[in-house]
Amino acid sequence: MHIITPLPGVFRPRSDTWLLADVVRQQDGLRDAEVLELGTGSGAIAVSAAKGGARRVTVVDVSRRALATAWLNARINGVRVVPRHGDLFAPVSEQRFDIVVSNPPYLPSGRIPTRGASRAWEGGAGGRSILERICSDVSQHLNPGGTVLLVHSSVNDVSRTLEALEDAGLRGDVIARERGSVGPLLAERMPDLEEEEIYVVRGRLR
Ligand SMILES: C[S@@+](CC[C@H](N)C(=O)[O-])C[C@H]1O[C@@H](n2cnc3c(N)ncnc32)[C@H](O)[C@@H]1O
């Protein structure tokens, strides 16, 4: 897979991107699935889903540059994505999917910005603002037996994500994890933290 990020302000894929892209590619039921990616950035995860045989991959982002980049990366890799501009589920409010995936902004921050490149990483209190919104709304956008796959860090408290999924009627579990050194933005905010773990959490509709 070849992914480029020629436009300024579009999130460059990192280890969390590739971890989720690999998990999605290996996901049971991906072949012929209707897939939604929330916050697509460069489109790397969406392209991975499309190359793994998804029937259609819809990608949502608040950044039009991200959507253009995802469209371009899909073309470069010989697949297609359907771009939709807007806030999380708003542009697909009437639609349901078999698999919903997201690497949301999850850096703990004082507030969620309304514009600029930092929308890609600022996650509000505990880094959980966008995560919580996805967990609470996702069941209304899943087909029976549908799955959500979310990636985030140990600083966001994975047990709260599992609880939020349970509260929304999904069975949650951690299906992949990777330990690594703390990235520069998190290190600035949490200078005492030496390591973080990245989790892929799966929620399945009960
Ligand atoms: C951490 S980046 C992940 C990008 C890409 N999926 C990846 O893993 O490399 C988060 C993305 O979510 C987008 N985003 C932030 N808030 C959003 C919202 N409320 N609705 C839709 N997209 C959002 C950002 O513009 C950014 O592209």
The ligand as an SDF file (V2000), in Angstrom:
LIG
                    3D

 27 29  0  0  0  0  0  0  0  0999 V2000
   -5.8430   11.0300   14.5030 C   0  0  0  0  0  0  0  0  0  0  0  0
   -6.3530   11.5630   12.8890 S   0  0  0  0  0  0  0  0  0  0  0  0
   -6.4910    9.9670   12.1090 C   0  0  0  0  0  0  0  0  0  0  0  0
   -6.3540   10.0030   10.6140 C   0  0  0  0  0  0  0  0  0  0  0  0
   -6.2830    8.6290    9.9430 C   0  0  0  0  0  0  0  0  0  0  0  0
   -7.5010    7.8700   10.1410 N   0  0  0  0  0  0  0  0  0  0  0  0
   -5.1170    7.8350   10.4670 C   0  0  0  0  0  0  0  0  0  0  0  0
   -5.3240    6.9250   11.2680 O   0  0  0  0  0  0  0  0  0  0  0  0
   -3.9710    8.1430   10.1010 O   0  0  0  0  0  0  0  0  0  0  0  0
   -8.0450   12.0330   13.1850 C   0  0  0  0  0  0  0  0  0  0  0  0
   -8.8140   12.5450   11.9620 C   0  0  0  0  0  0  0  0  0  0  0  0
  -10.1530   12.8410   12.4000 O   0  0  0  0  0  0  0  0  0  0  0  0
  -10.5970   14.0460   11.8060 C   0  0  0  0  0  0  0  0  0  0  0  0
  -11.6200   14.5920   12.7050 N   0  0  0  0  0  0  0  0  0  0  0  0
  -11.4470   15.2650   13.8670 C   0  0  0  0  0  0  0  0  0  0  0  0
  -12.6360   15.5570   14.4250 N   0  0  0  0  0  0  0  0  0  0  0  0
  -13.5870   15.0480   13.6030 C   0  0  0  0  0  0  0  0  0  0  0  0
  -15.0110   15.0260   13.6390 C   0  0  0  0  0  0  0  0  0  0  0  0
  -15.7000   15.5770   14.6470 N   0  0  0  0  0  0  0  0  0  0  0  0
  -15.6690   14.4350   12.6120 N   0  0  0  0  0  0  0  0  0  0  0  0
  -14.9900   13.8710   11.5810 C   0  0  0  0  0  0  0  0  0  0  0  0
  -13.6350   13.8730   11.4900 N   0  0  0  0  0  0  0  0  0  0  0  0
  -12.9490   14.4280   12.4830 C   0  0  0  0  0  0  0  0  0  0  0  0
   -9.3480   14.8860   11.6630 C   0  0  0  0  0  0  0  0  0  0  0  0
   -9.4900   15.8850   10.6770 O   0  0  0  0  0  0  0  0  0  0  0  0
   -8.3070   13.8120   11.3090 C   0  0  0  0  0  0  0  0  0  0  0  0
   -8.2230   13.6350    9.9090 O   0  0  0  0  0  0  0  0  0  0  0  0
  1  2  1  0
  2  3  1  0
  2 10  1  0
  3  4  1  0
  4  5  1  0
  5  6  1  0
  5  7  1  0
  7  8  2  0
  7  9  1  0
 10 11  1  0
 11 12  1  0
 11 26  1  0
 12 13  1  0
 13 14  1  0
 13 24  1  0
 14 15  1  0
 14 23  1  0
 15 16  2  0
 16 17  1  0
 17 18  1  0
 17 23  2  0
 18 19  1  0
 18 20  2  0
 20 21  1  0
 21 22  2  0
 22 23  1  0
 24 25  1  0
 24 26  1  0
 26 27  1  0
M  CHG  2   2   1   9  -1
M  END
$$$$
